[in-house]
């Protein structure tokens, strides 16, 4: 992938996954219901299943909260 495209992908995936992390924080604190959290998690997993998404996630996931990484990785591994 050309470097400019790679930068755009990293920015897009980072942006989307930061939304997922925000939803996780709300869910974990009890401010977001389970069904809505599951929808955000499914959305994040679908973003990562796009072309280049998993490779990008492997490169950037260290900047996300460990509990979020665990939830996202578990969803990816489950294939849902």
C-alpha positions as CSV (number, residue, x, y, z in Angstrom):
1,X,0.0,0.0,0.0
2,X,1.4,3.4,-0.9
3,X,2.5,5.4,2.2
4,X,-0.1,8.2,1.8
5,X,-2.8,5.6,1.7
6,X,-1.3,3.8,4.7
7,X,-1.4,7.1,6.7
8,X,-5.0,7.6,5.8
9,X,-5.9,4.1,6.8
10,X,-4.2,4.5,10.1
11,X,-6.0,7.7,10.8
12,X,-9.4,6.3,9.8
13,X,-9.0,3.1,11.9
14,X,-7.6,5.0,14.8
15,X,-10.6,7.4,14.7
16,X,-13.1,4.6,14.5
17,X,-11.5,2.6,17.3
18,X,-11.3,5.6,19.5
19,X,-15.1,5.7,19.2
20,X,-15.3,2.1,20.3
21,X,-13.0,2.9,23.2
22,X,-15.3,5.7,24.3
23,X,-18.3,3.4,24.1
24,X,-16.4,0.8,26.1
25,X,-15.7,3.4,28.8
26,X,-19.4,4.3,29.0
27,X,-20.5,0.6,29.0
28,X,-17.9,-0.3,31.7
29,X,-19.2,2.6,33.9
30,X,-22.8,1.5,33.5
31,X,-23.8,4.5,31.4
32,X,-24.3,2.4,28.2
33,X,-26.4,-0.7,27.9
34,X,-25.1,-4.1,26.9
35,X,-26.9,-4.1,23.5
36,X,-25.5,-0.8,22.5
37,X,-22.0,-1.8,23.6
38,X,-22.3,-5.0,21.6
39,X,-23.3,-2.9,18.5
40,X,-20.2,-0.7,18.9
41,X,-18.0,-3.7,19.4
42,X,-19.4,-5.4,16.2
43,X,-18.9,-2.1,14.3
44,X,-15.3,-1.9,15.5
45,X,-14.7,-5.6,14.4
46,X,-16.2,-4.8,11.0
47,X,-13.9,-1.9,10.6
48,X,-10.9,-4.1,11.4
49,X,-12.1,-6.8,8.9
50,X,-11.8,-4.3,6.1
51,X,-8.8,-4.6,3.8
52,X,-5.7,-3.7,5.8
53,X,-7.7,-3.3,9.0
54,X,-6.2,-6.1,11.0
55,X,-2.7,-5.2,10.0
56,X,-3.4,-1.7,11.0
57,X,-4.9,-2.8,14.4
58,X,-1.8,-4.8,15.1
59,X,0.3,-1.7,14.5
60,X,-1.8,0.8,16.6
61,X,-3.5,-1.2,19.3
62,X,-0.8,-0.6,21.9
63,X,-2.2,3.0,22.3
64,X,-5.6,1.7,23.4
65,X,-6.6,0.7,26.9
66,X,-5.8,-3.0,27.6
67,X,-9.3,-3.9,28.5
68,X,-10.5,-2.5,25.2
69,X,-7.8,-4.4,23.3
70,X,-8.9,-7.6,25.0
71,X,-12.5,-7.1,24.1
72,X,-11.8,-6.2,20.5
73,X,-9.3,-9.1,20.1
74,X,-11.7,-11.5,21.6
75,X,-14.4,-10.4,19.2
76,X,-12.1,-10.7,16.2
77,X,-11.0,-14.2,17.3
78,X,-14.6,-15.3,17.7
79,X,-15.3,-14.5,14.1
80,X,-18.6,-12.7,15.0
